[in-house]
Amino acid sequence: AEFKDIGLVLTDDMNQFSSERQHEERDILIHLSRIKQQVAALANLLGDGPAHVDRMATILPELEKKLFQFKQRQRKRYEDLLAEERTLMQELTYFTESFDKDKAPDPS
């Protein structure tokens, strides 16, 4: 009787593990199918495959170079504007102080 009970427990466990394995296999196949669809969609976007990739490989470095140059120009322009702002703030402060001195009543 004890062996029979152990056998039933093992059989139940084996059936449960088998069911879980089948469920996991199904999930993996679904996931792989989605990946395959995404790869196919990407392949359609790439057009003519390797030739398109080769064209992109030649275009991207030039694009990166131009983007870097643009960023450098923008950074330089930002720094120039920042320096101009500082100068204007100093001049404004000087003129404000001068105006306040001229406007102040004469102490005599």
MIZADREN-872582 format. One record per residue: residue in three letters; x, y, z of N, C-alpha, C, O in turn. Coordinates in nm, 2 decimals, padded with zeros to 4 digits, always signed. Layout:
<vexfi 'ALA' <X Y Z> <X Y Z> <X Y Z> <X Y Z>> ...
***
This chain:
<vexfi 'ALA' <+00.08 -00.12 +00.00> <+00.00 +00.00 +00.00> <+00.09 +00.13 +00.00> <+00.06 +00.22 -00.07>> <vexfi 'GLU' <+00.20 +00.12 +00.08> <+00.29 +00.24 +00.09> <+00.35 +00.26 -00.05> <+00.37 +00.38 -00.09>> <vexfi 'PHE' <+00.40 +00.16 -00.11> <+00.46 +00.17 -00.25> <+00.36 +00.23 -00.35> <+00.40 +00.30 -00.44>> <vexfi 'LYS' <+00.24 +00.18 -00.33> <+00.13 +00.22 -00.43> <+00.11 +00.37 -00.41> <+00.10 +00.45 -00.51>> <vexfi 'ASP' <+00.10 +00.42 -00.28> <+00.08 +00.56 -00.26> <+00.20 +00.65 -00.31> <+00.18 +00.75 -00.37>> <vexfi 'ILE' <+00.32 +00.60 -00.29> <+00.44 +00.67 -00.34> <+00.44 +00.67 -00.49> <+00.47 +00.77 -00.56>> <vexfi 'GLY' <+00.40 +00.56 -00.55> <+00.38 +00.55 -00.70> <+00.28 +00.65 -00.75> <+00.30 +00.71 -00.86>> <vexfi 'LEU' <+00.17 +00.66 -00.68> <+00.07 +00.76 -00.73> <+00.12 +00.90 -00.72> <+00.09 +00.98 -00.80>> <vexfi 'VAL' <+00.19 +00.93 -00.61> <+00.25 +01.07 -00.59> <+00.35 +01.09 -00.70> <+00.35 +01.20 -00.76>> <vexfi 'LEU' <+00.43 +01.00 -00.73> <+00.53 +01.02 -00.83> <+00.47 +01.03 -00.97> <+00.51 +01.11 -01.05>> <vexfi 'THR' <+00.36 +00.95 -00.99> <+00.29 +00.96 -01.12> <+00.22 +01.10 -01.13> <+00.23 +01.16 -01.24>> <vexfi 'ASP' <+00.16 +01.15 -01.02> <+00.10 +01.28 -01.03> <+00.21 +01.39 -01.05> <+00.19 +01.48 -01.13>> <vexfi 'ASP' <+00.32 +01.38 -00.98> <+00.43 +01.47 -01.00> <+00.48 +01.47 -01.15> <+00.50 +01.57 -01.21>> <vexfi 'MET' <+00.50 +01.35 -01.20> <+00.54 +01.33 -01.34> <+00.45 +01.39 -01.43> <+00.49 +01.46 -01.53>> <vexfi 'ASN' <+00.32 +01.37 -01.41> <+00.21 +01.43 -01.50> <+00.21 +01.58 -01.49> <+00.20 +01.65 -01.59>> <vexfi 'GLN' <+00.23 +01.64 -01.37> <+00.23 +01.78 -01.35> <+00.36 +01.84 -01.42> <+00.35 +01.94 -01.49>> <vexfi 'PHE' <+00.47 +01.78 -01.40> <+00.60 +01.83 -01.46> <+00.58 +01.82 -01.62> <+00.63 +01.91 -01.69>> <vexfi 'SER' <+00.52 +01.71 -01.67> <+00.51 +01.70 -01.81> <+00.42 +01.81 -01.86> <+00.44 +01.87 -01.97>> <vexfi 'SER' <+00.31 +01.84 -01.79> <+00.22 +01.94 -01.83> <+00.29 +02.08 -01.83> <+00.27 +02.16 -01.92>> <vexfi 'GLU' <+00.36 +02.10 -01.72> <+00.44 +02.23 -01.71> <+00.54 +02.24 -01.82> <+00.55 +02.35 -01.88>> <vexfi 'ARG' <+00.61 +02.13 -01.86> <+00.71 +02.13 -01.96> <+00.64 +02.16 -02.10> <+00.69 +02.24 -02.18>> <vexfi 'GLN' <+00.52 +02.10 -02.12> <+00.45 +02.13 -02.25> <+00.41 +02.27 -02.25> <+00.41 +02.34 -02.36>> <vexfi 'HIS' <+00.36 +02.33 -02.14> <+00.32 +02.47 -02.14> <+00.44 +02.56 -02.16> <+00.42 +02.65 -02.24>> <vexfi 'GLU' <+00.55 +02.53 -02.10> <+00.67 +02.61 -02.13> <+00.72 +02.60 -02.27> <+00.76 +02.70 -02.33>> <vexfi 'GLU' <+00.71 +02.48 -02.33> <+00.75 +02.46 -02.47> <+00.66 +02.54 -02.56> <+00.71 +02.61 -02.65>> <vexfi 'ARG' <+00.53 +02.54 -02.53> <+00.44 +02.62 -02.61> <+00.47 +02.77 -02.60> <+00.47 +02.84 -02.70>> <vexfi 'ASP' <+00.50 +02.82 -02.48> <+00.53 +02.96 -02.46> <+00.66 +03.00 -02.53> <+00.67 +03.10 -02.59>> <vexfi 'ILE' <+00.76 +02.91 -02.53> <+00.88 +02.93 -02.60> <+00.86 +02.94 -02.75> <+00.91 +03.03 -02.82>> <vexfi 'LEU' <+00.78 +02.85 -02.80> <+00.74 +02.85 -02.94> <+00.67 +02.98 -02.99> <+00.69 +03.03 -03.09>> <vexfi 'ILE' <+00.58 +03.02 -02.90> <+00.50 +03.14 -02.93> <+00.60 +03.26 -02.93> <+00.60 +03.35 -03.02>> <vexfi 'HIS' <+00.69 +03.27 -02.83> <+00.79 +03.37 -02.82> <+00.88 +03.37 -02.94> <+00.91 +03.47 -03.00>> <vexfi 'LEU' <+00.93 +03.25 -02.98> <+01.01 +03.24 -03.10> <+00.94 +03.28 -03.23> <+01.00 +03.34 -03.32>> <vexfi 'SER' <+00.81 +03.25 -03.23> <+00.73 +03.29 -03.35> <+00.72 +03.44 -03.36> <+00.74 +03.50 -03.47>> <vexfi 'ARG' <+00.70 +03.51 -03.24> <+00.70 +03.66 -03.24> <+00.83 +03.71 -03.28> <+00.84 +03.81 -03.36>> <vexfi 'ILE' <+00.94 +03.66 -03.23> <+01.07 +03.70 -03.27> <+01.09 +03.69 -03.42> <+01.15 +03.78 -03.49>> <vexfi 'LYS' <+01.05 +03.57 -03.48> <+01.07 +03.55 -03.62> <+00.99 +03.65 -03.70> <+01.03 +03.70 -03.80>> <vexfi 'GLN' <+00.87 +03.69 -03.65> <+00.79 +03.79 -03.72> <+00.86 +03.92 -03.72> <+00.86 +04.00 -03.82>> <vexfi 'GLN' <+00.91 +03.96 -03.60> <+00.98 +04.09 -03.59> <+01.11 +04.09 -03.68> <+01.14 +04.19 -03.74>> <vexfi 'VAL' <+01.18 +03.98 -03.69> <+01.30 +03.97 -03.78> <+01.25 +03.99 -03.92> <+01.32 +04.06 -04.00>> <vexfi 'ALA' <+01.14 +03.92 -03.96> <+01.09 +03.93 -04.09> <+01.05 +04.08 -04.12> <+01.08 +04.13 -04.23>> <vexfi 'ALA' <+00.99 +04.14 -04.03> <+00.95 +04.28 -04.05> <+01.07 +04.37 -04.06> <+01.07 +04.46 -04.15>> <vexfi 'LEU' <+01.17 +04.35 -03.98> <+01.30 +04.42 -03.99> <+01.36 +04.40 -04.13> <+01.42 +04.49 -04.19>> <vexfi 'ALA' <+01.36 +04.27 -04.17> <+01.42 +04.24 -04.30> <+01.35 +04.32 -04.41> <+01.41 +04.36 -04.51>> <vexfi 'ASN' <+01.22 +04.33 -04.40> <+01.14 +04.41 -04.50> <+01.18 +04.55 -04.50> <+01.19 +04.62 -04.60>> <vexfi 'LEU' <+01.21 +04.61 -04.38> <+01.25 +04.75 -04.37> <+01.39 +04.77 -04.43> <+01.41 +04.87 -04.48>> <vexfi 'LEU' <+01.47 +04.67 -04.41> <+01.61 +04.68 -04.46> <+01.61 +04.67 -04.62> <+01.71 +04.70 -04.68>> <vexfi 'GLY' <+01.51 +04.63 -04.67> <+01.50 +04.62 -04.82> <+01.58 +04.50 -04.88> <+01.54 +04.39 -04.85>> <vexfi 'ASP' <+01.68 +04.53 -04.95> <+01.75 +04.43 -05.02> <+01.86 +04.36 -04.94> <+01.96 +04.31 -05.00>> <vexfi 'GLY' <+01.85 +04.35 -04.81> <+01.93 +04.27 -04.73> <+02.07 +04.32 -04.71> <+02.10 +04.44 -04.68>> <vexfi 'PRO' <+02.17 +04.24 -04.74> <+02.31 +04.27 -04.72> <+02.36 +04.40 -04.79> <+02.44 +04.47 -04.74>> <vexfi 'ALA' <+02.31 +04.42 -04.91> <+02.35 +04.54 -04.99> <+02.30 +04.66 -04.92> <+02.37 +04.76 -04.91>> <vexfi 'HIS' <+02.18 +04.66 -04.86> <+02.13 +04.77 -04.78> <+02.21 +04.80 -04.66> <+02.24 +04.91 -04.62>> <vexfi 'VAL' <+02.25 +04.69 -04.59> <+02.33 +04.70 -04.47> <+02.47 +04.76 -04.51> <+02.52 +04.84 -04.43>> <vexfi 'ASP' <+02.53 +04.72 -04.62> <+02.65 +04.78 -04.67> <+02.64 +04.93 -04.69> <+02.73 +05.01 -04.66>> <vexfi 'ARG' <+02.53 +04.97 -04.76> <+02.50 +05.11 -04.78> <+02.49 +05.19 -04.65> <+02.55 +05.30 -04.64>> <vexfi 'MET' <+02.42 +05.13 -04.56> <+02.40 +05.19 -04.43> <+02.54 +05.20 -04.36> <+02.57 +05.30 -04.29>> <vexfi 'ALA' <+02.62 +05.10 -04.37> <+02.76 +05.11 -04.31> <+02.84 +05.22 -04.37> <+02.93 +05.27 -04.30>> <vexfi 'THR' <+02.82 +05.26 -04.49> <+02.90 +05.37 -04.55> <+02.83 +05.50 -04.52> <+02.90 +05.60 -04.50>> <vexfi 'ILE' <+02.70 +05.50 -04.50> <+02.63 +05.63 -04.47> <+02.64 +05.67 -04.33> <+02.66 +05.79 -04.29>> <vexfi 'LEU' <+02.63 +05.57 -04.24> <+02.63 +05.60 -04.09> <+02.76 +05.68 -04.04> <+02.74 +05.77 -03.97>> <vexfi 'PRO' <+02.88 +05.64 -04.08> <+02.99 +05.71 -04.03> <+02.99 +05.86 -04.07> <+03.03 +05.95 -04.00>> <vexfi 'GLU' <+02.95 +05.88 -04.20> <+02.94 +06.02 -04.24> <+02.83 +06.10 -04.17> <+02.85 +06.21 -04.13>> <vexfi 'LEU' <+02.72 +06.03 -04.14> <+02.61 +06.09 -04.06> <+02.66 +06.12 -03.92> <+02.63 +06.23 -03.87>> <vexfi 'GLU' <+02.73 +06.03 -03.86> <+02.78 +06.05 -03.73> <+02.88 +06.17 -03.72> <+02.88 +06.25 -03.63>> <vexfi 'LYS' <+02.97 +06.18 -03.83> <+03.06 +06.29 -03.84> <+02.99 +06.42 -03.85> <+03.03 +06.52 -03.78>> <vexfi 'LYS' <+02.89 +06.43 -03.93> <+02.81 +06.55 -03.95> <+02.74 +06.59 -03.82> <+02.73 +06.70 -03.78>> <vexfi 'LEU' <+02.68 +06.49 -03.75> <+02.62 +06.51 -03.63> <+02.71 +06.56 -03.52> <+02.68 +06.65 -03.44>> <vexfi 'PHE' <+02.83 +06.51 -03.51> <+02.93 +06.55 -03.42> <+02.97 +06.70 -03.45> <+02.99 +06.78 -03.36>> <vexfi 'GLN' <+02.99 +06.73 -03.58> <+03.03 +06.87 -03.61> <+02.92 +06.96 -03.58> <+02.94 +07.07 -03.53>> <vexfi 'PHE' <+02.79 +06.92 -03.60> <+02.68 +07.01 -03.56> <+02.68 +07.03 -03.41> <+02.66 +07.14 -03.37>> <vexfi 'LYS' <+02.70 +06.92 -03.34> <+02.70 +06.94 -03.19> <+02.81 +07.03 -03.15> <+02.80 +07.11 -03.05>> <vexfi 'GLN' <+02.93 +07.02 -03.21> <+03.04 +07.11 -03.18> <+03.01 +07.26 -03.21> <+03.03 +07.35 -03.13>> <vexfi 'ARG' <+02.94 +07.28 -03.32> <+02.90 +07.42 -03.36> <+02.80 +07.47 -03.26> <+02.81 +07.59 -03.22>> <vexfi 'GLN' <+02.71 +07.39 -03.22> <+02.60 +07.43 -03.12> <+02.67 +07.46 -02.99> <+02.63 +07.55 -02.92>> <vexfi 'ARG' <+02.76 +07.38 -02.95> <+02.83 +07.40 -02.82> <+02.91 +07.53 -02.82> <+02.90 +07.60 -02.73>> <vexfi 'LYS' <+02.98 +07.56 -02.93> <+03.05 +07.68 -02.95> <+02.96 +07.80 -02.94> <+02.98 +07.90 -02.88>> <vexfi 'ARG' <+02.84 +07.79 -03.01> <+02.74 +07.90 -03.01> <+02.69 +07.92 -02.87> <+02.67 +08.03 -02.83>> <vexfi 'TYR' <+02.66 +07.81 -02.80> <+02.61 +07.82 -02.66> <+02.72 +07.89 -02.58> <+02.68 +07.98 -02.50>> <vexfi 'GLU' <+02.84 +07.85 -02.59> <+02.95 +07.92 -02.51> <+02.96 +08.06 -02.54> <+02.98 +08.15 -02.45>> <vexfi 'ASP' <+02.95 +08.10 -02.67> <+02.96 +08.24 -02.71> <+02.84 +08.32 -02.65> <+02.86 +08.43 -02.60>> <vexfi 'LEU' <+02.72 +08.26 -02.66> <+02.60 +08.33 -02.60> <+02.62 +08.34 -02.45> <+02.58 +08.45 -02.39>> <vexfi 'LEU' <+02.67 +08.24 -02.39> <+02.69 +08.25 -02.24> <+02.79 +08.36 -02.20> <+02.77 +08.43 -02.11>> <vexfi 'ALA' <+02.90 +08.37 -02.28> <+03.00 +08.48 -02.26> <+02.93 +08.61 -02.28> <+02.95 +08.71 -02.20>> <vexfi 'GLU' <+02.85 +08.63 -02.39> <+02.78 +08.75 -02.42> <+02.69 +08.79 -02.30> <+02.67 +08.90 -02.27>> <vexfi 'GLU' <+02.62 +08.69 -02.25> <+02.52 +08.71 -02.14> <+02.60 +08.76 -02.02> <+02.55 +08.86 -01.96>> <vexfi 'ARG' <+02.71 +08.70 -01.99> <+02.79 +08.75 -01.87> <+02.83 +08.89 -01.89> <+02.82 +08.98 -01.80>> <vexfi 'THR' <+02.88 +08.93 -02.01> <+02.92 +09.06 -02.04> <+02.81 +09.16 -02.03> <+02.82 +09.27 -01.96>> <vexfi 'LEU' <+02.69 +09.12 -02.08> <+02.58 +09.21 -02.07> <+02.53 +09.23 -01.93> <+02.49 +09.34 -01.89>> <vexfi 'MET' <+02.54 +09.12 -01.85> <+02.50 +09.13 -01.71> <+02.59 +09.23 -01.63> <+02.55 +09.30 -01.55>> <vexfi 'GLN' <+02.72 +09.22 -01.66> <+02.82 +09.31 -01.60> <+02.79 +09.45 -01.64> <+02.79 +09.54 -01.56>> <vexfi 'GLU' <+02.77 +09.48 -01.77> <+02.74 +09.61 -01.81> <+02.61 +09.66 -01.75> <+02.60 +09.78 -01.71>> <vexfi 'LEU' <+02.51 +09.58 -01.75> <+02.38 +09.62 -01.69> <+02.40 +09.65 -01.54> <+02.35 +09.75 -01.49>> <vexfi 'THR' <+02.48 +09.57 -01.47> <+02.51 +09.60 -01.33> <+02.58 +09.74 -01.32> <+02.55 +09.82 -01.23>> <vexfi 'TYR' <+02.68 +09.76 -01.40> <+02.76 +09.88 -01.40> <+02.67 +10.00 -01.42> <+02.67 +10.10 -01.35>> <vexfi 'PHE' <+02.58 +09.99 -01.53> <+02.49 +10.11 -01.56> <+02.39 +10.13 -01.45> <+02.35 +10.24 -01.42>> <vexfi 'THR' <+02.34 +10.02 -01.40> <+02.24 +10.03 -01.29> <+02.30 +10.10 -01.17> <+02.24 +10.19 -01.11>> <vexfi 'GLU' <+02.42 +10.06 -01.13> <+02.49 +10.13 -01.02> <+02.52 +10.27 -01.05> <+02.50 +10.36 -00.97>> <vexfi 'SER' <+02.56 +10.30 -01.17> <+02.59 +10.44 -01.21> <+02.46 +10.52 -01.21> <+02.46 +10.64 -01.16>> <vexfi 'PHE' <+02.35 +10.46 -01.26> <+02.22 +10.54 -01.26> <+02.18 +10.56 -01.12> <+02.13 +10.67 -01.09>> <vexfi 'ASP' <+02.19 +10.46 -01.03> <+02.15 +10.48 -00.89> <+02.24 +10.59 -00.82> <+02.19 +10.66 -00.74>> <vexfi 'LYS' <+02.37 +10.60 -00.85> <+02.45 +10.70 -00.80> <+02.41 +10.84 -00.85> <+02.41 +10.93 -00.77>> <vexfi 'ASP' <+02.38 +10.85 -00.98> <+02.34 +10.98 -01.03> <+02.20 +11.02 -00.98> <+02.18 +11.14 -00.96>> <vexfi 'LYS' <+02.12 +10.93 -00.95> <+01.99 +10.95 -00.91> <+01.98 +10.98 -00.76> <+01.89 +11.05 -00.71>> <vexfi 'ALA' <+02.08 +10.93 -00.68> <+02.08 +10.95 -00.54> <+02.09 +11.10 -00.50> <+02.16 +11.17 -00.58>> <vexfi 'PRO' <+02.02 +11.15 -00.40> <+02.03 +11.29 -00.36> <+02.17 +11.32 -00.32> <+02.24 +11.24 -00.26>> <vexfi 'ASP' <+02.21 +11.44 -00.34> <+02.34 +11.49 -00.31> <+02.35 +11.51 -00.16> <+02.27 +11.58 -00.10>> <vexfi 'PRO' <+02.45 +11.45 -00.09> <+02.45 +11.45 +00.06> <+02.49 +11.59 +00.11> <+02.47 +11.61 +00.23>> <vexfi 'SER' <+02.53 +11.69 +00.03> <+02.56 +11.82 +00.09> <+02.45 +11.91 +00.11> <+02.47 +12.02 +00.15>> 
***
